[in-house]
Amino acid sequence: MKLKIENLAKIEYAEIQLDGITVLAGNNDTGKSTIGKTLYSVFNSLYNLNENIEEQRKKESFAICDQVMRNIEFNKQVKGHSIRRGAVFIKIVEQLVQYLMDADEENINKEFYREQFAVAFAKYHVMIDEKDLFELTEETYEKVMMRINKDSHAIAVEIVERYFLWIFNSQIQCINNKDKTAEISLLIKNSDVKLEFQDNQCSYLKADCNIAQEAFFIDDPFILDDIPTEIYIPDLKIREQLKKRILGNGELMSGIFESINAKEKLEVILKKLNMVAAGTIVFQNGQWSLKERQYQEPLNLNNLSAGLKSFLLIKLLLEKAILKEKDVLILDEPEIHLHPEWQMRYAEIVVLLQKEFDLNIVVTTHSMDFLEAVDYYSQKYKVAEKCNYYLAVKNCNQRVTFHNVTENLDEIYAQMVSSSMLLDRLKYEMENDGEE
């Protein structure tokens, strides 16, 4: 897989190989996070695109019909039992939309529409008289049919545009050259996704492939503090999706086969995780907690250190089978809350995740220790050939390009001055201050 970006935000040009672990290094404010956000936006705006478009057709069609149906008196008995009006009406409209989508377009007219509505009502044993059915048809036909007939490509363009505007805070174009078209291409096997933006609007979309994997962006372990205990409340952009996936859809058996498959591969990784974050993550008494032998009672995740939360977040994603084979995992400066020894352990887990689950992992880092650990562990676990390293370089116009330095990591190390070297320099300056 290869990602190519031109004239997007701070980035003038980047061509990034993604076939295992991709490490992005460089100074602050050089567009490393932009690479991750771009990849995240492409994957998640196009993930299960066709299904999402059809779901949106049904959702908006129901909203139109529901306004009219609220004013109609229905027989509220279904097979002798009282029904929840909203739940049954959703099914009726979904059934109607499905009838319309399956029918030949030339056969659809207002009479056909009314007949299909009547069939849907009958299927769910809800009585409606002819006068109300006529009114319902007259009030909703044109609006619903507009949503049924709307070109899927136009809807896809709107979805992609909204997603990118959401993630990039309405600033997609290159900040120093807004007149230039922002271009993104993602090559997956022999299929290609191409996007173009002009004036922060999606002006071109080509998607030859169906994206069946999700992308996950982790930039802050404190997301564990923000997960609501019982209900989901929309929050901050890329964190919203992660929180929603952790909470799940409330179905006990959801993802059971993925969980079984994951557990069969988790043994080695969990041993490493348990060296730092032993115990079981449980949800009880309305809160997420860590249940571990040394604690007399489960410890609320909010009360754990930031470093420990970094490991527990990965553990939670694995145990709940949220991360699946071939998904994309983006880790933005994961070392920031970690002690040097834990940076090494985290790097080992990153390598093992790639090896066991065939993930595409993108890591941005400022840490020489973390970078070296990824390099060494990838050699130890024999996945070094699936690792690529890039250095972000800012030019005189404050625009950024990314250089592939996989064959010469010294280019990255030369820019990563360790804190000990800076302290030695400061110590030398202080000891020699005033001698001249």
ChimeraX attribute file (.defattr): number of C-alpha atoms within 10 A of each C-alpha:
attribute: neighborCount
match mode: 1-to-1
recipient: residues
	/A:1	15
	/A:2	14
	/A:3	18
	/A:4	18
	/A:5	23
	/A:6	21
	/A:7	25
	/A:8	30
	/A:9	22
	/A:10	23
	/A:11	27
	/A:12	22
	/A:13	17
	/A:14	22
	/A:15	19
	/A:16	22
	/A:17	20
	/A:18	22
	/A:19	20
	/A:20	24
	/A:21	29
	/A:22	21
	/A:23	23
	/A:24	28
	/A:25	28
	/A:26	22
	/A:27	15
	/A:28	11
	/A:29	13
	/A:30	21
	/A:31	26
	/A:32	26
	/A:33	22
	/A:34	18
	/A:35	24
	/A:36	24
	/A:37	21
	/A:38	19
	/A:39	24
	/A:40	22
	/A:41	22
	/A:42	22
	/A:43	24
	/A:44	19
	/A:45	21
	/A:46	23
	/A:47	17
	/A:48	15
	/A:49	20
	/A:50	15
	/A:51	10
	/A:52	15
	/A:53	16
	/A:54	16
	/A:55	13
	/A:56	15
	/A:57	23
	/A:58	22
	/A:59	15
	/A:60	15
	/A:61	24
	/A:62	22
	/A:63	14
	/A:64	16
	/A:65	20
	/A:66	18
	/A:67	13
	/A:68	15
	/A:69	19
	/A:70	11
	/A:71	10
	/A:72	15
	/A:73	11
	/A:74	14
	/A:75	12
	/A:76	16
	/A:77	15
	/A:78	14
	/A:79	10
	/A:80	8
	/A:81	8
	/A:82	10
	/A:83	14
	/A:84	11
	/A:85	14
	/A:86	12
	/A:87	9
	/A:88	17
	/A:89	19
	/A:90	18
	/A:91	17
	/A:92	22
	/A:93	23
	/A:94	19
	/A:95	20
	/A:96	23
	/A:97	26
	/A:98	16
	/A:99	16
	/A:100	21
	/A:101	16
	/A:102	8
	/A:103	12
	/A:104	9
	/A:105	10
	/A:106	6
	/A:107	11
	/A:108	13
	/A:109	12
	/A:110	15
	/A:111	13
	/A:112	13
	/A:113	21
	/A:114	20
	/A:115	14
	/A:116	19
	/A:117	22
	/A:118	19
	/A:119	16
	/A:120	21
	/A:121	21
	/A:122	13
	/A:123	12
	/A:124	16
	/A:125	16
	/A:126	20
	/A:127	15
	/A:128	15
	/A:129	11
	/A:130	11
	/A:131	9
	/A:132	16
	/A:133	18
	/A:134	13
	/A:135	14
	/A:136	20
	/A:137	20
	/A:138	13
	/A:139	15
	/A:140	18
	/A:141	18
	/A:142	13
	/A:143	14
	/A:144	23
	/A:145	19
	/A:146	12
	/A:147	18
	/A:148	20
	/A:149	12
	/A:150	12
	/A:151	10
	/A:152	15
	/A:153	14
	/A:154	10
	/A:155	17
	/A:156	20
	/A:157	20
	/A:158	14
	/A:159	17
	/A:160	22
	/A:161	23
	/A:162	17
	/A:163	20
	/A:164	23
	/A:165	16
	/A:166	16
	/A:167	18
	/A:168	18
	/A:169	10
	/A:170	15
	/A:171	16
	/A:172	26
	/A:173	25
	/A:174	20
	/A:175	15
	/A:176	16
	/A:177	15
	/A:178	17
	/A:179	12
	/A:180	15
	/A:181	20
	/A:182	26
	/A:183	19
	/A:184	22
	/A:185	21
	/A:186	23
	/A:187	17
	/A:188	17
	/A:189	9
	/A:190	8
	/A:191	12
	/A:192	15
	/A:193	20
	/A:194	16
	/A:195	20
	/A:196	19
	/A:197	21
	/A:198	16
	/A:199	15
	/A:200	20
	/A:201	19
	/A:202	22
	/A:203	14
	/A:204	12
	/A:205	19
	/A:206	14
	/A:207	16
	/A:208	13
	/A:209	14
	/A:210	15
	/A:211	17
	/A:212	13
	/A:213	18
	/A:214	21
	/A:215	24
	/A:216	25
	/A:217	20
	/A:218	20
	/A:219	18
	/A:220	18
	/A:221	20
	/A:222	17
	/A:223	17
	/A:224	20
	/A:225	15
	/A:226	13
	/A:227	21
	/A:228	15
	/A:229	14
	/A:230	10
	/A:231	9
	/A:232	13
	/A:233	12
	/A:234	11
	/A:235	13
	/A:236	11
	/A:237	13
	/A:238	17
	/A:239	18
	/A:240	15
	/A:241	17
	/A:242	19
	/A:243	20
	/A:244	17
	/A:245	15
	/A:246	16
	/A:247	16
	/A:248	15
	/A:249	9
	/A:250	7
	/A:251	7
	/A:252	8
	/A:253	8
	/A:254	13
	/A:255	13
	/A:256	12
	/A:257	11
	/A:258	17
	/A:259	18
	/A:260	14
	/A:261	13
	/A:262	21
	/A:263	16
	/A:264	9
	/A:265	14
	/A:266	20
	/A:267	11
	/A:268	13
	/A:269	19
	/A:270	18
	/A:271	13
	/A:272	18
	/A:273	22
	/A:274	14
	/A:275	10
	/A:276	16
	/A:277	20
	/A:278	20
	/A:279	17
	/A:280	17
	/A:281	21
	/A:282	16
	/A:283	15
	/A:284	11
	/A:285	8
	/A:286	9
	/A:287	15
	/A:288	20
	/A:289	21
	/A:290	22
	/A:291	19
	/A:292	15
	/A:293	11
	/A:294	9
	/A:295	10
	/A:296	8
	/A:297	11
	/A:298	19
	/A:299	17
	/A:300	17
	/A:301	21
	/A:302	17
	/A:303	11
	/A:304	16
	/A:305	13
	/A:306	18
	/A:307	21
	/A:308	18
	/A:309	22
	/A:310	24
	/A:311	22
	/A:312	25
	/A:313	19
	/A:314	19
	/A:315	21
	/A:316	17
	/A:317	15
	/A:318	21
	/A:319	19
	/A:320	21
	/A:321	22
	/A:322	21
	/A:323	25
	/A:324	19
	/A:325	19
	/A:326	18
	/A:327	20
	/A:328	25
	/A:329	24
	/A:330	25
	/A:331	21
	/A:332	20
	/A:333	20
	/A:334	23
	/A:335	23
	/A:336	17
	/A:337	17
	/A:338	19
	/A:339	11
	/A:340	14
	/A:341	10
	/A:342	18
	/A:343	22
	/A:344	21
	/A:345	21
	/A:346	25
	/A:347	24
	/A:348	23
	/A:349	22
	/A:350	23
	/A:351	28
	/A:352	21
	/A:353	25
	/A:354	24
	/A:355	17
	/A:356	14
	/A:357	16
	/A:358	17
	/A:359	25
	/A:360	22
	/A:361	25
	/A:362	26
	/A:363	24
	/A:364	23
	/A:365	23
	/A:366	21
	/A:367	22
	/A:368	17
	/A:369	18
	/A:370	24
	/A:371	25
	/A:372	15
	/A:373	19
	/A:374	25
	/A:375	21
	/A:376	17
	/A:377	20
	/A:378	23
	/A:379	14
	/A:380	12
	/A:381	12
	/A:382	12
	/A:383	17
	/A:384	17
	/A:385	12
	/A:386	16
	/A:387	23
	/A:388	21
	/A:389	24
	/A:390	25
	/A:391	22
	/A:392	22
	/A:393	17
	/A:394	19
	/A:395	11
	/A:396	6
	/A:397	8
	/A:398	14
	/A:399	21
	/A:400	23
	/A:401	20
	/A:402	24
	/A:403	18
	/A:404	18
	/A:405	14
	/A:406	17
	/A:407	9
	/A:408	10
	/A:409	16
	/A:410	11
	/A:411	15
	/A:412	21
	/A:413	16
	/A:414	10
	/A:415	14
	/A:416	18
	/A:417	13
	/A:418	14
	/A:419	11
	/A:420	9
	/A:421	10
	/A:422	11
	/A:423	11
	/A:424	11
	/A:425	12
	/A:426	12
	/A:427	12
	/A:428	11
	/A:429	11
	/A:430	10
	/A:431	10
	/A:432	10
	/A:433	9
	/A:434	7
	/A:435	5
	/A:436	4
